[in-house]
């Protein structure tokens, strides 16, 4: 079940992560001299972000291994770290706690601490409801709630503390985002679209 978050922008996915796309953003036209629209993806009041911030150009052969993020603070207990991802252009695929989501351009996904996740670009040929066709690449902007590193995991089960983390020391290829064809994306993926999730995907002609 998907719930609309009435206090903040976006929708809350079953695993507790938040996604903001299209009409689920707070869309404002605050200027009287122009019709410029502001698409507010985070209205505040959520996680505070003071970790790394940057961008990654992804291709469909850039398949990250499944992982979580942990903040290592000198002299203090380790803490799980939240992450938010903004898909600037292109179509992305993300796995959150074992579920595959198709992520359209202009979507922000906020990954709750302790949610195993991984990313890749959607292979070419998947058509979104507005006619956008995936081309096998996307540009990601990322930000972490704390200084963090990469913590690989085989598990898709969310954790609530670092004591539950089971480190994976095997071949990272085994936990990378699986190679999927456009047909497999349509069969297994769920699209985040406006205020809901949907299976409204098709193959390009």
N, C-alpha and C positions, 0 to 999 in steps of 0.2 A: 504494500500500500504506500502511495506517495502522499505526503501531506504538504499543503501550502503553508509556508512560514509567514504568518501575518505580522510579526514584529520586525522582520528583516526582509530583504529582497530574496528572491529565489525559491526553490523547492528543496525539501529535505528528502534524500534518498533513503531506502530501507536500512542502509548500513550507517546512517547518521551523517554522511557527507552532504554538503550543500552544493547545488548547481544553480547558476543563474544564466538564463538565455532569453533573448527576445523580450516578450511582454512580461516576463517574471522580474525584469529589472525595474528599478524606480526611474521611469522616464519623465523628464521634466523639460519644460521650455521656459526657463526663468528670465529670458531677456526680451524686452518689449521691442527692441530695434531689429530683431532677427528671429527666424523660426528655427534656429539652431537647437537641436535636442540633445540633452544630456542623458546618458544611459548609466545611471548609478548602479554599480554592481555590488557594492557593499555599503550599507547605510550606517555602518559603525556599530559598536556595542558587542562585537564578537571577539575573536582572537586578536591579540596585539601582535604585530609582526616586527621583529627586530633581527631576523636572520638574513641569510644571503638573498640577493635579488638579482635576477638576470634573465636571459632568454636563450632558447635552444632552437635552431632550425632542424626539424625532424623530417626524415624520409621513412617510407614504409619498410626499409631494411634497418632502421634505427629502433631496435626492439629492446627496451630496457628490461633487465631482470626485475622480478617482483621484490619489493623492499618496503621498509618503513624508515622513519627518521627519528633519531634520538639526539637530544642536546646533551653534550658533555660539558658540565660546568665545574670548574676547578673547586675542589673542596666541598662540593655539594652532591646530593643524589642526582642520578641521571633522570631525565624527564623525556617523555614522548613529545614529538614536535608536529604541529599542524603545518600543512602546506596549501598554498593556493596557486592554481594554474589558470592563466588566461590564454585561450586559443585565439590568436589575432587573425589569422587567415588560414585557409585550408581546413581539412576535416581530420579530427584526431580520433583515436581509439584509446580508451582508458579501461583498465581492469581495476575495480574497487571491490575488495573482499570477495574476489572470485567471479564477479558479474562484469560483463563487457558492456560498456556504454559508448555510443557514437556521439561525438562532441562537435557541434557545428561551430563555424566562425563566430566570434563574439561571445562565446560562452566562458564563464568562469566556474571552475570546480574547486571547492574548498574541501580538502581532504582532512578529516578529523584525525587527531593523534591516535596512532596505533592501528590504522587501517592499512593492511597490505595493499600495495598498488603498483601498477606498471603502465607504461605508455608506449604507443607507436603511432605512426600516421596511418590513416585509413587507405587501403589499396585503391588504385584508380577504378572508377566506374560505379560508385555508389551514389545514387541520386537522393538528395534531401527534399523535403516537401516544398521548399521554395525554388527548386530547380538547380541548386548548387550541386556540382558533380565533383566527387573527391578525385584528386590528382596524385595521390601518393606522397603528399608532403603537407606540413603545417608548421606554423611558427608559434612556439610556446614561450610565454613569460611566466616565470616562477618566483615565488617568495615563500620563505620559511618563517615560522613564528619564533625560532631560535637558531643559533649557530648549530649546524648539524653536519652529519656525514651520511654515507650510504650504508644501510644495514640490510643485507639480503635475507630473504626468508622464503622457504618453500610453502609455508602455511598461507592459506587465504583467510584464516580466522582472525577477526579483530582482537586486539589485546588492550587492556586498560592500564597496564604498568610495564615498566622495563623488565621487571622480574619474570614476566611471561614470555619475553622475547626468546625465540629459539633460533640462534644464529645458523645460517646455512653456509657451509664451507666447501660444498661440492662444486661441480662444473656449472658456471653461471648460465651456460646455454640451456640447461634443463629448466631454469625458472624464468627465462626470457619470455616476453609476450609472444604467443604462438604466431607462426606465419599463417595468415588468413587470406583467402581469396575474397573478392567482392561478394560472391554468392554466400560464402561462409559468414561474412559480416552481417549480411541481411538475415541469415538463418539464426544467428546466435546473439546479435547485438541489439541493444535497446537505445533508441535515440532520445536525448534530452532536448525537449522542444517547448519553448515558452513555459507554461505553468504545469507541464506534465512530462511523462515519458511515454514513448509510443514505438510501435514497430513499423511506422510509415516510412519505409525505405524501399527503393527499387533499383534494379540494374539499369545502367545507361544503355540505350539502343546501339 
